[in-house]
Amino acid sequence: MNRMVMSGITIVLLGLLGFAIPIFTTQKTDEVARIGDLKLQTTESTAHTVSPFLSGGAVLLGLLVIGAGTRKWA
């Protein structure tokens, strides 16, 4: 398989992953205060959503890249 086909497969898999897991969260830990050896930290969670249109577009783009990679050019 050539690089275009492998890239297309990767894009399709990422699009399918966006359909399977449309919401994911990230956590950020910040240091609020520090007095000697004592540290005061806070953790903030943020939810991120992946649009179904973005996932569908990634699948479509991946299929187009796979098709272009398998086509024999003159």
MARFIMI-59363 format. One record per atom (N, C-alpha, C): residue in one letter; atom name; x negated, y negated, z. Coordinates in pm, 1 decimal. Example, Ala and Ser with C-alpha at 12.3 -4.5 7.8 and 13.67 -1.06 7.14 Angstrom:
BEGIN
A:N:-1319.0:569.0:780.0;
A:CA:-1230.0:450.0:780.0;
A:C:-1320.0:330.0:780.0;
S:N:-1285.0:225.0:708.0;
S:CA:-1367.0:106.0:714.0;
S:C:-1290.0:-3.0:787.0;
This chain:
BEGIN
M:N:-84.0:117.8:0.0;
M:CA:0.0:0.0:0.0;
M:C:-88.7:-124.3:0.0;
N:N:-42.2:-224.7:-72.6;
N:CA:-121.1:-347.3:-77.5;
N:C:-78.2:-444.0:33.4;
R:N:-146.5:-556.5:40.0;
R:CA:-122.9:-652.4:148.4;
R:C:15.7:-715.1:142.3;
M:N:68.1:-738.7:22.6;
M:CA:200.9:-800.1:12.3;
M:C:308.3:-708.0:68.8;
V:N:298.6:-580.6:40.3;
V:CA:397.0:-484.6:90.7;
V:C:387.3:-476.5:242.9;
M:N:266.5:-471.1:296.3;
M:CA:248.8:-465.5:441.6;
M:C:300.3:-593.3:507.9;
S:N:275.5:-708.6:446.4;
S:CA:327.1:-834.2:500.0;
S:C:479.1:-836.3:496.8;
G:N:537.1:-788.6:388.7;
G:CA:682.2:-782.3:377.1;
G:C:744.5:-692.3:481.4;
I:N:681.8:-577.5:507.1;
I:CA:731.5:-485.9:609.5;
I:C:725.2:-551.8:747.0;
T:N:618.2:-624.5:773.4;
T:CA:603.7:-693.7:900.9;
T:C:712.6:-799.2:918.3;
I:N:740.7:-875.8:813.4;
I:CA:843.5:-979.9:820.3;
I:C:981.2:-917.5:840.9;
V:N:1009.2:-807.2:772.2;
V:CA:1137.9:-738.8:789.4;
V:C:1151.6:-688.5:933.3;
L:N:1045.5:-629.2:987.0;
L:CA:1051.8:-578.8:1124.4;
L:C:1072.7:-691.6:1225.5;
L:N:1009.3:-806.6:1203.3;
L:CA:1031.5:-920.5:1292.2;
L:C:1175.6:-970.9:1282.6;
G:N:1232.4:-971.1:1162.6;
G:CA:1372.0:-1010.6:1145.7;
G:C:1466.4:-914.5:1216.0;
L:N:1440.0:-784.6:1204.9;
L:CA:1522.4:-685.9:1273.6;
L:C:1507.4:-696.7:1425.2;
L:N:1389.1:-730.2:1471.2;
L:CA:1367.4:-751.3:1614.2;
L:C:1448.0:-871.8:1663.0;
G:N:1458.6:-974.8:1578.4;
G:CA:1540.8:-1091.0:1613.2;
G:C:1687.6:-1055.9:1625.0;
F:N:1735.6:-960.7:1542.7;
F:CA:1873.7:-913.4:1555.8;
F:C:1891.1:-829.8:1682.6;
A:N:1791.8:-747.1:1713.9;
A:CA:1802.8:-655.9:1827.6;
A:C:1791.2:-728.9:1961.7;
I:N:1703.0:-828.2:1968.4;
I:CA:1681.0:-902.9:2092.6;
I:C:1697.0:-1051.8:2061.6;
P:N:1820.9:-1103.3:2058.9;
P:CA:1840.7:-1242.3:2019.6;
P:C:1806.1:-1344.8:2127.7;
I:N:1794.8:-1300.9:2253.1;
I:CA:1762.6:-1393.7:2361.9;
I:C:1644.5:-1337.4:2440.0;
F:N:1544.1:-1421.8:2463.9;
F:CA:1432.0:-1381.5:2547.4;
F:C:1394.2:-1497.2:2638.1;
T:N:1331.9:-1466.7:2750.7;
T:CA:1294.8:-1569.5:2847.3;
T:C:1143.4:-1572.8:2864.7;
T:N:1094.7:-1691.7:2894.6;
T:CA:954.0:-1709.6:2928.3;
T:C:947.4:-1774.5:3066.0;
Q:N:838.2:-1751.9:3135.2;
Q:CA:818.9:-1810.4:3267.2;
Q:C:691.8:-1892.9:3269.3;
K:N:700.6:-2006.6:3337.8;
K:CA:586.2:-2096.1:3349.8;
K:C:565.4:-2124.7:3498.2;
T:N:445.5:-2102.0:3547.2;
T:CA:412.9:-2126.8:3687.4;
T:C:325.5:-2251.1:3696.3;
D:N:369.2:-2346.0:3777.4;
D:CA:294.5:-2470.0:3798.9;
D:C:252.6:-2480.1:3945.5;
E:N:136.2:-2537.1:3967.3;
E:CA:88.9:-2561.8:4102.6;
E:C:139.6:-2698.7:4145.9;
V:N:221.1:-2701.2:4250.6;
V:CA:282.0:-2825.7:4297.0;
V:C:188.2:-2900.1:4390.8;
A:N:131.6:-2828.8:4487.1;
A:CA:43.3:-2894.0:4583.9;
A:C:-63.1:-2794.5:4628.9;
R:N:-175.4:-2852.3:4674.1;
R:CA:-283.8:-2769.1:4725.9;
R:C:-346.7:-2841.3:4844.1;
I:N:-344.5:-2773.3:4958.6;
I:CA:-406.5:-2827.6:5079.5;
I:C:-501.2:-2720.8:5132.4;
G:N:-627.5:-2738.8:5109.4;
G:CA:-725.8:-2639.2:5151.1;
G:C:-706.2:-2510.0:5073.2;
D:N:-686.4:-2401.2:5148.2;
D:CA:-662.8:-2271.8:5084.3;
D:C:-515.5:-2248.0:5054.5;
L:N:-428.2:-2335.2:5100.8;
L:CA:-283.9:-2319.2:5082.3;
L:C:-241.6:-2378.5:4947.7;
K:N:-173.7:-2295.4:4867.4;
K:CA:-123.9:-2341.7:4737.6;
K:C:27.8:-2331.7:4737.1;
L:N:93.2:-2433.3:4683.6;
L:CA:238.1:-2432.9:4667.7;
L:C:266.9:-2430.0:4518.0;
Q:N:335.4:-2321.6:4473.5;
Q:CA:362.4:-2303.7:4331.4;
Q:C:511.6:-2294.6:4306.5;
T:N:549.2:-2331.0:4184.6;
T:CA:687.8:-2315.8:4141.4;
T:C:688.9:-2243.1:4006.9;
T:N:790.5:-2159.4:3987.2;
T:CA:804.5:-2084.8:3862.6;
T:C:933.3:-2128.1:3793.8;
E:N:921.3:-2165.3:3666.0;
E:CA:1035.9:-2211.1:3588.1;
E:C:1061.4:-2111.8:3475.2;
S:N:1183.3:-2060.4:3468.4;
S:CA:1222.3:-1969.2:3361.6;
S:C:1299.2:-2046.0:3254.7;
T:N:1266.1:-2018.7:3128.3;
T:CA:1333.0:-2084.4:3017.0;
T:C:1383.4:-1976.9:2920.3;
A:N:1510.8:-1987.6:2882.8;
A:CA:1569.6:-1892.3:2788.0;
A:C:1559.2:-1948.8:2646.6;
H:N:1521.6:-1863.3:2552.6;
H:CA:1510.6:-1900.5:2411.6;
H:C:1602.8:-1809.3:2331.2;
T:N:1671.3:-1866.1:2232.3;
T:CA:1759.4:-1785.3:2147.9;
T:C:1707.3:-1786.2:2004.1;
V:N:1724.7:-1673.6:1937.4;
V:CA:1687.5:-1659.2:1796.6;
V:C:1817.6:-1658.2:1715.9;
S:N:1830.3:-1750.9:1624.1;
S:CA:1950.2:-1762.1:1542.3;
S:C:1965.9:-1640.4:1450.6;
P:N:2089.7:-1590.8:1434.0;
P:CA:2110.1:-1480.4:1340.3;
P:C:2074.8:-1519.6:1196.5;
F:N:2091.2:-1647.2:1163.0;
F:CA:2053.5:-1693.5:1028.3;
F:C:1902.3:-1683.7:1008.8;
L:N:1826.4:-1714.5:1112.1;
L:CA:1680.9:-1703.0:1103.8;
L:C:1639.3:-1556.8:1088.4;
S:N:1702.9:-1468.0:1164.8;
S:CA:1672.1:-1325.5:1154.6;
S:C:1708.7:-1271.4:1017.0;
G:N:1826.4:-1308.6:967.6;
G:CA:1868.6:-1263.8:834.3;
G:C:1779.3:-1318.3:725.4;
G:N:1737.0:-1444.0:739.7;
G:CA:1645.3:-1501.7:642.3;
G:C:1510.4:-1431.9:641.4;
A:N:1463.7:-1391.5:759.2;
A:CA:1336.7:-1319.5:767.0;
A:C:1347.8:-1182.5:699.7;
V:N:1460.4:-1114.0:721.2;
V:CA:1479.8:-983.8:656.6;
V:C:1484.0:-1000.0:505.4;
L:N:1557.8:-1099.3:456.9;
L:CA:1568.8:-1123.7:313.5;
L:C:1432.8:-1161.2:253.9;
L:N:1361.6:-1249.7:321.2;
L:CA:1228.9:-1289.1:272.4;
L:C:1133.9:-1170.1:269.0;
G:N:1138.1:-1087.5:372.9;
G:CA:1053.2:-968.7:375.1;
G:C:1083.3:-873.9:261.4;
L:N:1212.6:-854.8:231.3;
L:CA:1249.5:-767.2:119.8;
L:C:1202.5:-824.8:-13.6;
L:N:1209.8:-956.7:-28.0;
L:CA:1159.8:-1020.1:-150.8;
L:C:1008.6:-1003.6:-164.2;
V:N:937.0:-1016.8:-53.6;
V:CA:791.2:-1000.2:-57.6;
V:C:755.5:-855.3:-89.7;
I:N:830.3:-759.8:-33.2;
I:CA:806.9:-618.6:-66.4;
I:C:832.3:-593.4:-214.0;
G:N:940.5:-649.7:-266.5;
G:CA:971.9:-633.2:-410.1;
G:C:864.9:-693.6:-498.6;
A:N:813.6:-811.6:-460.0;
A:CA:708.1:-874.5:-539.7;
A:C:577.7:-795.9:-529.0;
G:N:553.6:-733.3:-414.8;
G:CA:429.8:-656.6:-396.8;
G:C:430.8:-524.3:-470.4;
T:N:548.6:-467.9:-494.2;
T:CA:554.9:-339.6:-564.6;
T:C:568.1:-355.5:-715.4;
R:N:595.3:-477.4:-761.2;
R:CA:612.2:-500.5:-905.1;
R:C:476.5:-502.4:-973.6;
K:N:468.3:-441.0:-1088.2;
K:CA:345.1:-441.5:-1168.0;
K:C:344.4:-565.6:-1256.4;
W:N:244.2:-646.6:-1242.8;
W:CA:231.8:-768.1:-1322.5;
W:C:152.6:-736.3:-1449.1;
A:N:192.1:-800.3:-1559.2;
A:CA:127.5:-773.7:-1688.6;
A:C:-11.8:-828.1:-1698.6;
